[in-house]
Amino acid sequence: MNLILGILVPPLGVFLTYGIGPTLFINIGLTLLGWIPGSIHAVWAIAKQNENSV
């Protein structure tokens, strides 16, 4: 579910995965530059978190 949110609303997906922190602020900045950079970063960050938890 977080991955889908990371594609549609990048900061929300990152927030639900990491909470408030540097990753969220980086994603907000990238999303302000454009939806595609924000989505790419969100998918990467969520996948990385899922990889570390398995």
C-alpha positions in Angstrom: 0.0 0.0 0.0 2.8 2.4 0.8 4.4 1.8 -2.6 1.2 2.8 -4.3 0.9 5.9 -2.2 4.6 6.6 -3.0 3.7 6.7 -6.7 0.5 8.7 -6.4 1.3 11.0 -3.5 5.1 10.7 -2.9 5.4 12.5 0.5 2.5 10.6 2.0 4.1 7.2 1.1 7.4 8.3 2.6 5.8 9.7 5.7 3.9 6.5 6.4 7.2 4.5 6.0 9.7 6.7 7.7 7.7 9.3 9.7 9.0 12.8 10.0 12.7 13.0 9.2 15.3 13.8 6.6 13.9 11.4 4.1 10.5 13.1 4.2 12.0 16.5 3.7 14.2 15.4 0.8 11.1 13.9 -0.8 9.0 17.0 -0.3 11.8 19.1 -2.0 12.0 16.7 -4.9 8.2 16.6 -5.2 8.1 20.4 -5.4 10.6 20.2 -8.2 8.4 17.8 -10.0 6.1 14.9 -9.4 8.3 12.4 -11.2 11.5 13.0 -9.1 9.4 12.8 -6.0 7.8 9.5 -7.1 11.2 8.0 -8.0 12.7 8.9 -4.7 9.6 7.6 -2.8 9.6 4.3 -4.6 13.3 3.9 -4.0 13.1 4.8 -0.3 10.1 2.6 0.4 11.7 -0.4 -1.4 14.9 0.2 0.5 13.1 0.2 3.8 11.2 -3.0 2.8 14.4 -4.7 1.8 16.0 -3.9 5.2 13.1 -5.2 7.2 13.0 -8.6 5.4 
